[in-house]
Amino acid sequence: MTTDHAPILARLAELRADDLPVHGGRTMAYVYDSGLDGLEELANAAQAAFAGVNGLDMTAFPSVVELENDLVRRATALLGGTAGTFTSGGTESCLLAVLTARQHARRARGITAPELVLPETAHAAFHKAAELFGLTVVSVPVDPETFRVRPADVAAALTERTALVVVSAPSYAHGVIDPVAEVAAEAARRGVLCHVDACIGGWYLGHLKRADEGAHIPEFGLTVPGVTSLSVDLHKYGYTAKGASLLLFEDAELRRHGWFAHASWPGYPVVNSTLQGTKSAGPLAAAWAVTEQVGTDGYTALSTRVHRTTLALADGIERIDGLRLLARPEASLIAVASDDPELDVFVVADEMRGSGWYLQPQPAFGASPANLHLTVTAAVADEETVRLLLDAWEKAVARARAAGPVRIDPAIVEAAGALDPDALTPEEVEIALALAGVGEGGALPERMAPVLAVLQALPPRLSERLLPEVIGRLYRVR
């Protein structure tokens, strides 16, 4: 075996060249950059030191218990609760919250056909959890002006079979905080568990509340009566390495319902606190190291900088002709739409990407029109970066208006609407994808506005049928 690693590392660098940048703040989704010198190096060193430690058996590796307890202790001091579990990310935290509620409903209330009450703005991870764990989703509309769920609507959706109610702090799509206290009170009155999805906002909002700028933030954590669990990601505004989230509980008695234990086999006794069995302790160690380094005061300062920058960006975007905010941001998320029929925000996104900025397109759904989503991180929090971003916005809007919107033939949409998503033939799939500009080669087109426009125009179930086909073309052996 050769000891020359240069060719392997060179190939990795070559592959990374086509990715979006993960530093500098120009990728305004998926990545979180603190902008602090040395923090990534610390995380990498901690992760490397624990990469071979297996979190499957805490009796063999007691270090994982110490690290996890420290992180949960820090989180509960910020957000309330008395117990928690370290997970691989927000999706796993949400899955475990639903699984715990299902098991609790079975054991404590005798519910065998559980329901999950979700605002229509709840993250897709909860729908995934319902599908995996056999719960029926009861979708509750949100106020079309504020995009917050109304407590009265939640109360009307509760039944004897409701296992869990979910609210967001904030909701991902629009960056607004649901009325947590009011919904939790309705749930508690009916003996139903209430989960707060604070995956993206919990660490940020919790620390911002410590500053003068956070006076406007309503209570949303496990200190609120009726809130029984809360998910908060550390790899977002904790700025830790990917693969780090926490699921917090009001107490350890509720937490145990989500754990799996098995001794009825000839192997070792199994106890899993997460969906995973074997798991590297590397992300846990990296998260511990970063949160220890930054500390409460450091996170408060970072959150304050992000808050001020978010407001500055929101004000600047509102001054650009043709753009509007879907909601005044209550956290660090901004959703930008347009009422100008000649200005296609998906075309704006393509123009922005061409100038080195990635904004996340969000197709229209219900009362929410097509829009662009921005996640503001500390790496964006300086006047020059804000100026450059707003200047890029103005120029992209001008180019998009000159190019005109993507137009879809209504006859095509009508014909597609008649298709049965569950009975599509391979030929029909090919035709539908070709209409969206996705060919057999597997590569996505350079400009995504036409693809998004077609997918947005199709019935949701048909889009859900086609999306795996699009991604499946990328993952195949050639």
C-alpha positions as a Markdown table, in Angstrom:
| # | Residue | x | y | z |
|---|---|---|---|---|
| 1 | Met | 0.0 | 0.0 | 0.0 |
| 2 | Thr | 1.4 | 3.4 | -1.0 |
| 3 | Thr | 2.0 | 6.0 | 1.6 |
| 4 | Asp | 1.6 | 8.8 | -0.9 |
| 5 | His | -1.7 | 10.4 | -0.1 |
| 6 | Ala | -1.3 | 13.3 | -2.5 |
| 7 | Pro | -3.3 | 11.9 | -5.4 |
| 8 | Ile | -6.2 | 11.0 | -3.2 |
| 9 | Leu | -6.3 | 14.4 | -1.5 |
| 10 | Ala | -6.0 | 16.1 | -4.9 |
| 11 | Arg | -9.0 | 14.1 | -6.2 |
| 12 | Leu | -11.1 | 15.2 | -3.2 |
| 13 | Ala | -10.0 | 18.8 | -3.8 |
| 14 | Glu | -11.0 | 18.5 | -7.4 |
| 15 | Leu | -14.5 | 17.2 | -6.5 |
| 16 | Arg | -15.0 | 20.0 | -3.9 |
| 17 | Ala | -14.3 | 22.6 | -6.6 |
| 18 | Asp | -17.8 | 22.1 | -8.0 |
| 19 | Asp | -19.5 | 22.5 | -4.6 |
| 20 | Leu | -21.0 | 25.6 | -3.1 |
| 21 | Pro | -18.6 | 27.4 | -0.7 |
| 22 | Val | -19.0 | 26.6 | 3.0 |
| 23 | His | -17.2 | 29.7 | 4.3 |
| 24 | Gly | -17.7 | 33.4 | 3.7 |
| 25 | Gly | -21.5 | 33.6 | 4.0 |
| 26 | Arg | -22.3 | 33.4 | 0.3 |
| 27 | Thr | -24.1 | 30.1 | 0.6 |
| 28 | Met | -27.2 | 31.2 | 2.5 |
| 29 | Ala | -28.6 | 27.7 | 3.2 |
| 30 | Tyr | -27.3 | 24.4 | 4.4 |
| 31 | Val | -24.1 | 25.7 | 6.0 |
| 32 | Tyr | -23.4 | 27.8 | 9.1 |
| 33 | Asp | -20.2 | 29.8 | 9.4 |
| 34 | Ser | -19.3 | 31.6 | 12.6 |
| 35 | Gly | -16.5 | 33.5 | 11.0 |
| 36 | Leu | -14.3 | 32.9 | 14.1 |
| 37 | Asp | -10.7 | 32.1 | 13.5 |
| 38 | Gly | -9.5 | 28.7 | 14.7 |
| 39 | Leu | -12.9 | 27.3 | 15.5 |
| 40 | Glu | -13.0 | 24.9 | 12.6 |
| 41 | Glu | -9.5 | 23.7 | 13.4 |
| 42 | Leu | -10.6 | 23.0 | 17.0 |
| 43 | Ala | -13.6 | 21.0 | 15.8 |
| 44 | Asn | -11.6 | 19.0 | 13.4 |
| 45 | Ala | -9.0 | 18.1 | 16.0 |
| 46 | Ala | -11.7 | 17.1 | 18.5 |
| 47 | Gln | -13.5 | 15.1 | 15.9 |
| 48 | Ala | -10.3 | 13.3 | 14.9 |
| 49 | Ala | -9.5 | 12.5 | 18.5 |
| 50 | Phe | -12.8 | 10.7 | 19.0 |
| 51 | Ala | -13.4 | 9.4 | 15.4 |
| 52 | Gly | -12.8 | 5.8 | 16.4 |
| 53 | Val | -14.8 | 5.9 | 19.7 |
| 54 | Asn | -18.1 | 4.0 | 19.3 |
| 55 | Gly | -21.1 | 5.6 | 20.9 |
| 56 | Leu | -23.0 | 2.3 | 20.7 |
| 57 | Asp | -21.8 | 1.2 | 24.2 |
| 58 | Met | -21.4 | 3.9 | 26.8 |
| 59 | Thr | -20.2 | 1.3 | 29.3 |
| 60 | Ala | -17.2 | 0.6 | 27.1 |
| 61 | Phe | -16.6 | 4.3 | 26.2 |
| 62 | Pro | -17.7 | 6.4 | 29.3 |
| 63 | Ser | -16.3 | 9.5 | 27.7 |
| 64 | Val | -19.4 | 9.7 | 25.5 |
| 65 | Val | -21.6 | 9.9 | 28.6 |
| 66 | Glu | -19.5 | 12.8 | 30.0 |
| 67 | Leu | -19.6 | 14.8 | 26.8 |
| 68 | Glu | -23.3 | 14.2 | 26.2 |
| 69 | Asn | -24.2 | 15.1 | 29.7 |
| 70 | Asp | -22.2 | 18.4 | 29.5 |
| 71 | Leu | -23.9 | 19.4 | 26.2 |
| 72 | Val | -27.4 | 18.5 | 27.6 |
| 73 | Arg | -26.6 | 20.4 | 30.8 |
| 74 | Arg | -25.6 | 23.5 | 28.8 |
| 75 | Ala | -28.7 | 23.2 | 26.6 |
| 76 | Thr | -31.2 | 22.7 | 29.4 |
| 77 | Ala | -29.7 | 25.7 | 31.2 |
| 78 | Leu | -30.6 | 27.8 | 28.1 |
| 79 | Leu | -33.9 | 26.2 | 27.0 |
| 80 | Gly | -35.3 | 24.3 | 30.0 |
| 81 | Gly | -36.0 | 20.6 | 30.6 |
| 82 | Thr | -34.1 | 18.1 | 32.7 |
| 83 | Ala | -33.0 | 15.4 | 30.2 |
| 84 | Gly | -31.8 | 15.1 | 26.6 |
| 85 | Thr | -30.3 | 13.0 | 23.9 |
| 86 | Phe | -27.5 | 13.9 | 21.4 |
| 87 | Thr | -28.5 | 13.0 | 17.9 |
| 88 | Ser | -27.0 | 13.2 | 14.4 |
| 89 | Gly | -29.1 | 16.2 | 13.3 |
| 90 | Gly | -32.4 | 17.9 | 13.2 |
| 91 | Thr | -34.2 | 15.2 | 11.3 |
| 92 | Glu | -33.2 | 12.5 | 13.8 |
| 93 | Ser | -34.2 | 14.7 | 16.7 |
| 94 | Cys | -37.6 | 15.2 | 15.1 |
| 95 | Leu | -38.0 | 11.5 | 14.3 |
| 96 | Leu | -37.2 | 10.6 | 17.9 |
| 97 | Ala | -39.6 | 13.2 | 19.2 |
| 98 | Val | -42.4 | 11.6 | 17.2 |
| 99 | Leu | -41.3 | 8.1 | 18.1 |
| 100 | Thr | -41.2 | 9.0 | 21.8 |
| 101 | Ala | -44.7 | 10.5 | 21.6 |
| 102 | Arg | -46.0 | 7.4 | 19.8 |
| 103 | Gln | -44.6 | 5.0 | 22.4 |
| 104 | His | -45.9 | 7.2 | 25.2 |
| 105 | Ala | -49.3 | 7.3 | 23.6 |
| 106 | Arg | -49.4 | 3.5 | 23.4 |
| 107 | Arg | -48.1 | 2.8 | 26.9 |
| 108 | Ala | -49.7 | 5.6 | 28.9 |
| 109 | Arg | -52.9 | 6.3 | 27.0 |
| 110 | Gly | -53.6 | 3.0 | 25.1 |
| 111 | Ile | -53.6 | 4.7 | 21.7 |
| 112 | Thr | -53.1 | 2.3 | 18.9 |
| 113 | Ala | -53.9 | 4.6 | 15.9 |
| 114 | Pro | -52.0 | 7.7 | 16.8 |
| 115 | Glu | -52.4 | 11.1 | 15.1 |
| 116 | Leu | -49.8 | 13.8 | 14.7 |
| 117 | Val | -51.1 | 17.4 | 14.6 |
| 118 | Leu | -48.9 | 19.6 | 12.4 |
| 119 | Pro | -49.2 | 23.2 | 11.2 |
| 120 | Glu | -48.8 | 23.2 | 7.4 |
| 121 | Thr | -45.5 | 25.0 | 8.0 |
| 122 | Ala | -44.0 | 22.2 | 10.1 |
| 123 | His | -40.8 | 20.8 | 8.7 |
| 124 | Ala | -40.9 | 17.9 | 6.3 |
| 125 | Ala | -39.0 | 15.8 | 8.9 |
| 126 | Phe | -42.3 | 15.4 | 10.9 |
| 127 | His | -44.1 | 14.0 | 7.8 |
| 128 | Lys | -41.2 | 11.6 | 7.4 |
| 129 | Ala | -41.5 | 10.5 | 11.0 |
| 130 | Ala | -45.3 | 9.9 | 10.6 |
| 131 | Glu | -44.6 | 7.8 | 7.5 |
| 132 | Leu | -41.9 | 5.8 | 9.2 |
| 133 | Phe | -43.7 | 5.2 | 12.5 |
| 134 | Gly | -47.2 | 4.8 | 11.4 |
| 135 | Leu | -48.9 | 8.0 | 12.6 |
| 136 | Thr | -51.7 | 9.8 | 10.7 |
| 137 | Val | -50.9 | 13.5 | 10.0 |
| 138 | Val | -53.6 | 16.0 | 10.8 |
| 139 | Ser | -52.5 | 19.2 | 9.0 |
| 140 | Val | -53.6 | 22.5 | 10.4 |
| 141 | Pro | -53.7 | 25.7 | 8.2 |
| 142 | Val | -51.8 | 28.8 | 9.3 |
| 143 | Asp | -52.8 | 32.4 | 9.2 |
| 144 | Pro | -52.3 | 33.4 | 5.5 |
| 145 | Glu | -51.0 | 36.8 | 6.6 |
| 146 | Thr | -48.6 | 35.9 | 9.5 |
| 147 | Phe | -47.9 | 32.3 | 8.6 |
| 148 | Arg | -48.3 | 31.3 | 12.2 |
| 149 | Val | -50.6 | 28.6 | 13.3 |
| 150 | Arg | -53.7 | 29.7 | 15.3 |
| 151 | Pro | -54.3 | 28.1 | 18.7 |
| 152 | Ala | -58.0 | 27.7 | 18.1 |
| 153 | Asp | -57.3 | 25.7 | 14.9 |
| 154 | Val | -54.9 | 23.4 | 16.8 |
| 155 | Ala | -57.5 | 22.9 | 19.5 |
| 156 | Ala | -60.1 | 22.0 | 16.9 |
| 157 | Ala | -57.7 | 19.4 | 15.4 |
| 158 | Leu | -57.1 | 17.5 | 18.7 |
| 159 | Thr | -58.8 | 14.2 | 19.2 |
| 160 | Glu | -58.6 | 11.2 | 21.6 |
| 161 | Arg | -56.0 | 9.8 | 19.2 |
| 162 | Thr | -53.6 | 12.8 | 19.2 |
| 163 | Ala | -50.2 | 11.7 | 20.3 |
| 164 | Leu | -48.3 | 14.9 | 19.7 |
| 165 | Val | -48.7 | 18.5 | 18.6 |
| 166 | Val | -45.8 | 20.3 | 17.0 |
| 167 | Val | -45.0 | 24.0 | 16.8 |
| 168 | Ser | -42.0 | 25.8 | 15.4 |
| 169 | Ala | -39.6 | 28.4 | 16.8 |
| 170 | Pro | -39.2 | 29.6 | 14.2 |
| 171 | Ser | -40.8 | 27.9 | 11.2 |
| 172 | Tyr | -38.2 | 27.3 | 8.5 |
| 173 | Ala | -40.0 | 28.6 | 5.5 |
| 174 | His | -40.9 | 32.0 | 6.9 |
| 175 | Gly | -38.8 | 32.6 | 10.0 |
| 176 | Val | -41.8 | 33.3 | 12.3 |
| 177 | Ile | -42.4 | 31.9 | 15.8 |
| 178 | Asp | -45.7 | 30.0 | 16.4 |
| 179 | Pro | -47.7 | 30.9 | 19.5 |
| 180 | Val | -46.0 | 28.2 | 21.6 |
| 181 | Ala | -47.5 | 29.1 | 25.0 |
| 182 | Glu | -51.1 | 29.1 | 23.7 |
| 183 | Val | -50.8 | 25.9 | 21.7 |
| 184 | Ala | -48.9 | 24.1 | 24.5 |
| 185 | Ala | -51.7 | 25.1 | 26.9 |
| 186 | Glu | -54.4 | 23.6 | 24.6 |
| 187 | Ala | -52.4 | 20.4 | 24.3 |
| 188 | Ala | -51.9 | 20.1 | 28.1 |
| 189 | Arg | -55.6 | 20.7 | 28.7 |
| 190 | Arg | -56.2 | 17.6 | 26.6 |
| 191 | Gly | -53.3 | 15.5 | 28.0 |
| 192 | Val | -51.4 | 15.7 | 24.7 |
| 193 | Leu | -47.6 | 16.0 | 24.4 |
| 194 | Cys | -46.3 | 19.2 | 22.7 |
| 195 | His | -43.0 | 19.4 | 20.8 |
| 196 | Val | -41.2 | 22.6 | 19.9 |
| 197 | Asp | -39.2 | 22.4 | 16.7 |
| 198 | Ala | -36.4 | 24.8 | 17.5 |
| 199 | Cys | -33.8 | 23.0 | 15.4 |
| 200 | Ile | -32.8 | 26.1 | 13.5 |
| 201 | Gly | -33.7 | 28.8 | 16.0 |
| 202 | Gly | -33.3 | 27.4 | 19.5 |
| 203 | Trp | -29.6 | 28.1 | 20.1 |
| 204 | Tyr | -29.8 | 31.4 | 18.3 |
| 205 | Leu | -33.0 | 32.7 | 20.0 |
| 206 | Gly | -32.1 | 31.3 | 23.4 |
| 207 | His | -28.9 | 33.3 | 23.4 |
| 208 | Leu | -30.4 | 36.4 | 21.8 |
| 209 | Lys | -32.9 | 36.5 | 24.6 |
| 210 | Arg | -30.0 | 37.2 | 27.0 |
| 211 | Ala | -29.3 | 40.5 | 25.1 |
| 212 | Asp | -31.3 | 43.7 | 24.9 |
| 213 | Glu | -32.1 | 43.0 | 21.3 |
| 214 | Gly | -33.9 | 39.8 | 22.3 |
| 215 | Ala | -36.6 | 41.4 | 24.4 |
| 216 | His | -39.2 | 40.8 | 21.6 |
| 217 | Ile | -38.8 | 37.1 | 21.6 |
| 218 | Pro | -41.7 | 35.2 | 23.3 |
| 219 | Glu | -41.0 | 32.3 | 25.6 |
| 220 | Phe | -40.8 | 29.1 | 23.6 |
| 221 | Gly | -38.7 | 26.5 | 25.5 |
| 222 | Leu | -39.3 | 23.8 | 28.0 |
| 223 | Thr | -40.0 | 26.5 | 30.7 |
| 224 | Val | -43.3 | 27.0 | 29.0 |
| 225 | Pro | -46.1 | 25.0 | 30.7 |
| 226 | Gly | -47.3 | 22.2 | 28.4 |
| 227 | Val | -44.1 | 22.0 | 26.3 |
| 228 | Thr | -42.8 | 18.4 | 26.8 |
| 229 | Ser | -39.9 | 18.2 | 24.3 |
| 230 | Leu | -37.8 | 20.5 | 22.1 |
| 231 | Ser | -35.2 | 19.9 | 19.3 |
| 232 | Val | -32.3 | 22.2 | 18.8 |
| 233 | Asp | -29.4 | 21.8 | 16.4 |
| 234 | Leu | -25.9 | 22.6 | 17.4 |
| 235 | His | -24.5 | 22.3 | 13.9 |
| 236 | Lys | -26.6 | 25.4 | 13.0 |
| 237 | Tyr | -26.2 | 28.4 | 15.3 |
| 238 | Gly | -23.9 | 26.5 | 17.6 |
| 239 | Tyr | -21.5 | 26.5 | 14.6 |
| 240 | Thr | -20.3 | 23.0 | 15.4 |
| 241 | Ala | -19.4 | 20.3 | 12.8 |
| 242 | Lys | -22.2 | 18.6 | 11.0 |
| 243 | Gly | -23.9 | 15.8 | 12.7 |
| 244 | Ala | -24.8 | 17.5 | 16.0 |
| 245 | Ser | -28.3 | 18.1 | 17.5 |
| 246 | Leu | -30.1 | 17.7 | 20.8 |
| 247 | Leu | -33.5 | 16.5 | 21.7 |
| 248 | Leu | -34.5 | 17.8 | 25.1 |
| 249 | Phe | -37.3 | 16.5 | 27.4 |
| 250 | Glu | -39.2 | 17.8 | 30.4 |
| 251 | Asp | -37.9 | 14.8 | 32.3 |
| 252 | Ala | -36.1 | 11.4 | 31.9 |
| 253 | Glu | -39.3 | 9.5 | 32.3 |
| 254 | Leu | -40.6 | 10.8 | 29.0 |
| 255 | Arg | -37.2 | 10.3 | 27.4 |
| 256 | Arg | -37.2 | 6.6 | 28.1 |
| 257 | His | -40.2 | 6.0 | 25.8 |
| 258 | Gly | -38.0 | 6.8 | 22.8 |
| 259 | Trp | -35.1 | 4.4 | 23.8 |
| 260 | Phe | -34.8 | 0.9 | 22.4 |
| 261 | Ala | -33.7 | -2.0 | 24.5 |
| 262 | His | -33.4 | -5.7 | 23.5 |
| 263 | Ala | -32.0 | -8.7 | 25.4 |
| 264 | Ser | -34.0 | -11.5 | 23.6 |
| 265 | Trp | -31.2 | -12.7 | 21.4 |
| 266 | Pro | -27.9 | -14.5 | 22.0 |
| 267 | Gly | -25.7 | -11.4 | 21.5 |
| 268 | Tyr | -24.9 | -8.5 | 23.8 |
| 269 | Pro | -27.7 | -6.5 | 25.5 |
| 270 | Val | -28.6 | -3.6 | 23.3 |
| 271 | Val | -29.8 | -0.2 | 24.5 |
| 272 | Asn | -30.1 | 2.6 | 21.8 |
| 273 | Ser | -30.9 | 6.1 | 22.8 |
| 274 | Thr | -31.1 | 7.1 | 19.1 |
| 275 | Leu | -32.1 | 5.6 | 15.8 |
| 276 | Gln | -28.5 | 4.6 | 15.2 |
| 277 | Gly | -26.6 | 1.8 | 16.8 |
| 278 | Thr | -22.9 | 2.2 | 16.0 |
| 279 | Lys | -22.0 | 5.8 | 15.7 |
| 280 | Ser | -18.8 | 7.7 | 15.8 |
| 281 | Ala | -18.3 | 10.0 | 18.9 |
| 282 | Gly | -16.4 | 12.4 | 16.6 |
| 283 | Pro | -19.3 | 14.8 | 16.1 |
| 284 | Leu | -20.2 | 14.7 | 19.8 |
| 285 | Ala | -16.6 | 15.6 | 20.7 |
| 286 | Ala | -16.5 | 18.4 | 18.1 |
| 287 | Ala | -19.7 | 19.9 | 19.4 |
| 288 | Trp | -18.5 | 19.8 | 22.9 |
| 289 | Ala | -15.2 | 21.4 | 22.0 |
| 290 | Val | -16.8 | 24.2 | 20.0 |
| 291 | Thr | -19.5 | 25.0 | 22.6 |
| 292 | Glu | -16.9 | 25.1 | 25.4 |
| 293 | Gln | -14.7 | 27.4 | 23.3 |
| 294 | Val | -17.4 | 29.9 | 22.3 |
| 295 | Gly | -19.3 | 29.8 | 25.6 |
| 296 | Thr | -22.5 | 31.6 | 26.6 |
| 297 | Asp | -21.2 | 35.1 | 26.2 |
| 298 | Gly | -19.7 | 34.3 | 22.9 |
| 299 | Tyr | -22.9 | 32.8 | 21.5 |
| 300 | Thr | -24.8 | 35.8 | 22.8 |
| 301 | Ala | -22.5 | 38.2 | 20.9 |
| 302 | Leu | -22.8 | 36.1 | 17.7 |
| 303 | Ser | -26.6 | 36.0 | 18.0 |
| 304 | Thr | -26.7 | 39.8 | 18.5 |
| 305 | Arg | -24.6 | 40.3 | 15.4 |
| 306 | Val | -26.8 | 38.0 | 13.3 |
| 307 | His | -29.9 | 39.7 | 14.6 |
| 308 | Arg | -28.7 | 43.2 | 13.6 |
| 309 | Thr | -27.6 | 41.9 | 10.2 |
| 310 | Thr | -30.9 | 40.2 | 9.5 |
| 311 | Leu | -32.8 | 43.4 | 10.2 |
| 312 | Ala | -30.4 | 45.4 | 8.0 |
| 313 | Leu | -30.8 | 42.9 | 5.1 |
| 314 | Ala | -34.6 | 42.8 | 5.5 |
| 315 | Asp | -34.7 | 46.6 | 5.3 |
| 316 | Gly | -32.4 | 46.7 | 2.3 |
| 317 | Ile | -34.4 | 44.0 | 0.4 |
| 318 | Glu | -37.6 | 45.8 | 1.0 |
| 319 | Arg | -36.2 | 48.9 | -0.7 |
| 320 | Ile | -35.5 | 46.9 | -3.9 |
| 321 | Asp | -38.3 | 47.5 | -6.5 |
| 322 | Gly | -40.3 | 44.4 | -7.0 |
| 323 | Leu | -39.4 | 42.5 | -3.9 |
| 324 | Arg | -41.3 | 42.0 | -0.6 |
| 325 | Leu | -40.8 | 40.1 | 2.6 |
| 326 | Leu | -43.3 | 37.4 | 3.3 |
| 327 | Ala | -43.0 | 38.1 | 7.0 |
| 328 | Arg | -40.9 | 40.4 | 9.1 |
| 329 | Pro | -38.2 | 38.1 | 10.4 |
| 330 | Glu | -38.4 | 37.1 | 14.0 |
| 331 | Ala | -35.2 | 35.0 | 13.9 |
| 332 | Ser | -32.4 | 34.8 | 11.4 |
| 333 | Leu | -34.4 | 33.6 | 8.4 |
| 334 | Ile | -35.8 | 35.8 | 5.6 |
| 335 | Ala | -38.3 | 34.8 | 2.9 |
| 336 | Val | -38.5 | 37.1 | -0.1 |
| 337 | Ala | -41.2 | 37.1 | -2.8 |
| 338 | Ser | -42.4 | 39.4 | -5.6 |
| 339 | Asp | -45.8 | 40.7 | -6.6 |
| 340 | Asp | -44.5 | 41.8 | -10.0 |
| 341 | Pro | -45.7 | 39.2 | -12.6 |
| 342 | Glu | -42.7 | 40.0 | -14.8 |
| 343 | Leu | -40.2 | 39.2 | -12.0 |
| 344 | Asp | -39.7 | 35.5 | -11.4 |
| 345 | Val | -37.9 | 34.9 | -8.1 |
| 346 | Phe | -36.6 | 31.6 | -9.4 |
| 347 | Val | -34.9 | 33.5 | -12.2 |
| 348 | Val | -33.5 | 35.9 | -9.6 |
| 349 | Ala | -32.1 | 32.9 | -7.8 |
| 350 | Asp | -30.3 | 31.7 | -10.9 |
| 351 | Glu | -28.9 | 35.2 | -11.5 |
| 352 | Met | -27.7 | 35.4 | -7.9 |
| 353 | Arg | -26.0 | 32.0 | -8.2 |
| 354 | Gly | -24.3 | 33.2 | -11.3 |
| 355 | Ser | -22.8 | 36.1 | -9.3 |
| 356 | Gly | -21.6 | 33.9 | -6.5 |
| 357 | Trp | -24.5 | 33.9 | -4.0 |
| 358 | Tyr | -26.8 | 30.9 | -3.3 |
| 359 | Leu | -30.3 | 31.6 | -2.2 |
| 360 | Gln | -32.7 | 28.7 | -1.5 |
| 361 | Pro | -35.8 | 28.7 | -3.8 |
| 362 | Gln | -39.1 | 27.8 | -2.1 |
| 363 | Pro | -42.0 | 26.8 | -4.4 |
| 364 | Ala | -45.5 | 28.2 | -3.8 |
| 365 | Phe | -47.6 | 26.3 | -1.4 |
| 366 | Gly | -51.1 | 27.3 | -0.1 |
| 367 | Ala | -51.0 | 30.9 | 0.8 |
| 368 | Ser | -47.2 | 31.1 | 0.5 |
| 369 | Pro | -46.1 | 32.2 | -2.9 |
| 370 | Ala | -42.9 | 31.3 | -4.6 |
| 371 | Asn | -40.0 | 32.9 | -2.7 |
| 372 | Leu | -36.3 | 32.9 | -1.9 |
| 373 | His | -35.1 | 31.8 | 1.5 |
| 374 | Leu | -32.0 | 33.3 | 3.2 |
| 375 | Thr | -30.3 | 31.9 | 6.3 |
| 376 | Val | -28.2 | 34.7 | 7.9 |
| 377 | Thr | -25.1 | 33.5 | 9.7 |
| 378 | Ala | -22.4 | 35.3 | 11.6 |
| 379 | Ala | -20.2 | 35.2 | 8.5 |
| 380 | Val | -22.5 | 37.6 | 6.8 |
| 381 | Ala | -22.5 | 40.0 | 9.8 |
| 382 | Asp | -20.4 | 42.8 | 8.5 |
| 383 | Glu | -21.3 | 46.0 | 6.7 |
| 384 | Glu | -19.3 | 45.2 | 3.6 |
| 385 | Thr | -20.8 | 41.8 | 3.1 |
| 386 | Val | -24.3 | 43.2 | 3.5 |
| 387 | Arg | -23.5 | 45.9 | 1.0 |
| 388 | Leu | -22.2 | 43.4 | -1.5 |
| 389 | Leu | -25.2 | 41.1 | -1.0 |
| 390 | Leu | -27.8 | 43.9 | -1.5 |
| 391 | Asp | -25.9 | 45.2 | -4.5 |
| 392 | Ala | -26.0 | 41.7 | -6.0 |
| 393 | Trp | -29.7 | 41.5 | -5.3 |
| 394 | Glu | -30.4 | 44.7 | -7.2 |
| 395 | Lys | -28.4 | 43.7 | -10.2 |
| 396 | Ala | -30.0 | 40.2 | -10.2 |
| 397 | Val | -33.5 | 41.6 | -10.1 |
| 398 | Ala | -32.7 | 43.9 | -13.0 |
| 399 | Arg | -31.4 | 41.0 | -15.1 |
| 400 | Ala | -34.3 | 38.7 | -14.1 |
| 401 | Arg | -36.8 | 41.4 | -15.1 |
| 402 | Ala | -35.1 | 41.8 | -18.4 |
| 403 | Ala | -35.1 | 38.1 | -19.0 |
| 404 | Gly | -38.7 | 37.7 | -18.1 |
| 405 | Pro | -40.4 | 34.9 | -16.1 |
| 406 | Val | -40.4 | 31.2 | -17.0 |
| 407 | Arg | -43.8 | 30.4 | -18.6 |
| 408 | Ile | -45.3 | 27.0 | -18.5 |
| 409 | Asp | -47.9 | 25.9 | -21.2 |
| 410 | Pro | -51.2 | 25.5 | -19.3 |
| 411 | Ala | -52.1 | 22.6 | -21.5 |
| 412 | Ile | -49.0 | 20.7 | -20.2 |
| 413 | Val | -50.0 | 21.4 | -16.6 |
| 414 | Glu | -53.6 | 20.3 | -17.3 |
| 415 | Ala | -52.4 | 17.0 | -18.9 |
| 416 | Ala | -49.9 | 16.4 | -16.0 |
| 417 | Gly | -52.7 | 16.9 | -13.5 |
| 418 | Ala | -54.6 | 14.0 | -15.0 |
| 419 | Leu | -51.7 | 11.6 | -14.3 |
| 420 | Asp | -51.9 | 9.1 | -11.5 |
| 421 | Pro | -48.7 | 9.5 | -9.5 |
| 422 | Asp | -49.0 | 5.9 | -8.3 |
| 423 | Ala | -49.4 | 4.4 | -11.8 |
| 424 | Leu | -46.8 | 6.4 | -13.8 |
| 425 | Thr | -45.1 | 4.3 | -16.5 |
| 426 | Pro | -41.4 | 4.8 | -17.2 |
| 427 | Glu | -42.3 | 6.5 | -20.4 |
| 428 | Glu | -44.5 | 9.0 | -18.7 |
| 429 | Val | -41.8 | 9.7 | -16.1 |
| 430 | Glu | -39.4 | 10.5 | -19.0 |
| 431 | Ile | -41.8 | 12.8 | -20.6 |
| 432 | Ala | -42.5 | 14.7 | -17.4 |
| 433 | Leu | -38.8 | 15.1 | -16.6 |
| 434 | Ala | -38.0 | 16.2 | -20.1 |
| 435 | Leu | -40.7 | 19.0 | -19.7 |
| 436 | Ala | -38.8 | 20.1 | -16.6 |
| 437 | Gly | -35.5 | 20.2 | -18.5 |
| 438 | Val | -34.1 | 17.1 | -16.9 |
| 439 | Gly | -32.6 | 14.7 | -19.5 |
| 440 | Glu | -31.4 | 11.1 | -19.3 |
| 441 | Gly | -27.8 | 12.1 | -18.6 |
| 442 | Gly | -28.4 | 12.7 | -14.9 |
| 443 | Ala | -26.9 | 16.1 | -14.6 |
| 444 | Leu | -29.2 | 18.9 | -13.6 |
| 445 | Pro | -29.4 | 22.0 | -15.9 |
| 446 | Glu | -27.3 | 24.9 | -15.0 |
| 447 | Arg | -30.3 | 27.1 | -14.6 |
| 448 | Met | -32.9 | 25.7 | -12.2 |
| 449 | Ala | -35.8 | 28.2 | -12.7 |
| 450 | Pro | -37.5 | 26.1 | -15.5 |
| 451 | Val | -37.3 | 22.9 | -13.4 |
| 452 | Leu | -38.7 | 24.6 | -10.3 |
| 453 | Ala | -41.4 | 26.3 | -12.3 |
| 454 | Val | -42.6 | 22.9 | -13.7 |
| 455 | Leu | -42.4 | 21.1 | -10.4 |
| 456 | Gln | -44.3 | 24.0 | -8.7 |
| 457 | Ala | -47.1 | 23.8 | -11.3 |
| 458 | Leu | -47.7 | 20.1 | -10.8 |
| 459 | Pro | -49.9 | 18.6 | -8.1 |
| 460 | Pro | -47.8 | 18.0 | -5.0 |
| 461 | Arg | -48.2 | 14.2 | -5.1 |
| 462 | Leu | -47.0 | 14.2 | -8.7 |
| 463 | Ser | -44.0 | 16.4 | -7.8 |
| 464 | Glu | -43.2 | 14.0 | -4.9 |
| 465 | Arg | -43.3 | 11.1 | -7.3 |
| 466 | Leu | -40.9 | 12.8 | -9.8 |
| 467 | Leu | -38.4 | 14.3 | -7.3 |
| 468 | Pro | -36.8 | 10.9 | -6.4 |
| 469 | Glu | -36.5 | 10.3 | -10.2 |
| 470 | Val | -34.6 | 13.5 | -10.6 |
| 471 | Ile | -32.2 | 12.8 | -7.7 |
| 472 | Gly | -32.0 | 9.1 | -8.6 |
| 473 | Arg | -30.4 | 10.0 | -11.9 |
| 474 | Leu | -27.5 | 11.6 | -10.0 |
| 475 | Tyr | -26.9 | 8.5 | -7.9 |
| 476 | Arg | -26.3 | 5.7 | -10.4 |
| 477 | Val | -23.4 | 3.5 | -11.5 |
| 478 | Arg | -22.3 | 4.4 | -15.0 |
